[in-house]
Amino acid sequence: MSIISGLNKEFESRVRLGIMSVLMVNDWVDFTEMKNLLQVTDGNLASHSTALEKKEYIEIKKEFVGKKPRTSYKITDLGKTAFQKHLAFLEKILKQ
């Protein structure tokens, strides 16, 4: 077993780490706010958030506010557990 075998491959990207970090401390975050916080392109945010949604680590809500579409993100319980486990493993590696 490798020293890095406990790391979650889904969180390897800095964008995915950023999304998960933002959602660990916020309930719902909309697309524009997330994009501004992470300083990424629309396509970059959309592709990484979709990947996290497919793993059921985040929930994506699309709705209309008036006539404008709004996309929001929320971390799931499964996502919280997986991310906390990933962080704990990183911490374990650093202490070795």
C-alpha positions as CSV (number, residue, x, y, z in Angstrom):
1,M,0.0,0.0,0.0
2,S,1.4,3.4,-1.0
3,I,1.7,6.3,1.3
4,I,-0.9,8.2,-0.8
5,S,-3.4,5.4,-1.3
6,G,-5.8,6.9,1.3
7,L,-6.2,10.2,-0.7
8,N,-9.4,10.7,-2.6
9,K,-8.7,11.0,-6.3
10,E,-11.8,13.2,-6.7
11,F,-10.2,16.0,-4.8
12,E,-6.9,16.1,-6.7
13,S,-7.8,19.2,-8.6
14,R,-7.2,22.6,-7.0
15,V,-10.7,23.7,-8.3
16,R,-12.4,20.7,-6.6
17,L,-10.5,21.4,-3.4
18,G,-11.7,24.9,-3.6
19,I,-15.3,24.0,-4.2
20,M,-15.3,21.5,-1.4
21,S,-13.6,24.0,1.0
22,V,-16.1,26.7,0.2
23,L,-19.0,24.4,0.7
24,M,-17.8,23.0,4.0
25,V,-18.3,26.4,5.6
26,N,-21.3,27.7,3.6
27,D,-24.8,26.3,3.1
28,W,-25.7,27.2,-0.5
29,V,-23.3,29.2,-2.7
30,D,-24.3,30.4,-6.1
31,F,-22.4,30.1,-9.3
32,T,-21.2,33.7,-9.5
33,E,-20.0,33.8,-5.9
34,M,-18.2,30.5,-6.3
35,K,-16.6,31.6,-9.6
36,N,-15.4,34.9,-7.9
37,L,-14.1,33.1,-4.9
38,L,-12.1,30.6,-6.9
39,Q,-11.2,32.9,-9.8
40,V,-12.0,30.3,-12.4
41,T,-13.7,30.3,-15.8
42,D,-17.4,29.4,-16.2
43,G,-16.5,26.2,-18.0
44,N,-13.9,25.2,-15.5
45,L,-16.3,25.6,-12.6
46,A,-19.1,23.8,-14.4
47,S,-16.9,20.8,-15.4
48,H,-15.5,20.3,-11.9
49,S,-18.8,20.8,-10.1
50,T,-20.4,18.3,-12.5
51,A,-17.7,15.8,-11.6
52,L,-18.3,16.3,-7.9
53,E,-22.1,16.0,-8.4
54,K,-21.7,12.7,-10.3
55,K,-19.9,11.3,-7.2
56,E,-22.8,12.7,-5.1
57,Y,-20.4,14.9,-3.1
58,I,-22.3,18.1,-4.0
59,E,-25.9,19.0,-4.9
60,I,-26.5,21.4,-7.8
61,K,-29.7,23.4,-7.9
62,K,-30.8,25.3,-11.0
63,E,-33.7,27.7,-10.7
64,F,-35.0,30.9,-12.1
65,V,-35.0,34.1,-10.0
66,G,-37.4,36.3,-12.0
67,K,-36.3,35.7,-15.5
68,K,-32.7,35.0,-14.7
69,P,-31.3,31.5,-14.2
70,R,-29.4,30.8,-11.0
71,T,-27.2,27.8,-10.2
72,S,-26.3,27.0,-6.6
73,Y,-24.2,24.5,-4.9
74,K,-24.4,22.6,-1.6
75,I,-22.3,19.9,-0.1
76,T,-24.0,16.6,0.6
77,D,-23.5,14.5,3.8
78,L,-21.5,12.0,1.7
79,G,-19.3,14.9,0.4
80,K,-18.7,16.2,3.9
81,T,-17.6,12.7,5.1
82,A,-15.4,12.1,2.1
83,F,-13.8,15.5,2.3
84,Q,-13.1,15.2,6.0
85,K,-11.6,11.8,5.5
86,H,-9.4,13.2,2.7
87,L,-8.2,16.1,4.9
88,A,-7.6,13.7,7.8
89,F,-5.5,11.5,5.6
90,L,-3.5,14.5,4.3
91,E,-2.9,15.6,7.9
92,K,-1.7,12.1,8.7
93,I,0.8,12.2,5.9
94,L,2.1,15.5,7.1
95,K,2.7,14.2,10.6
96,Q,4.7,11.2,9.4
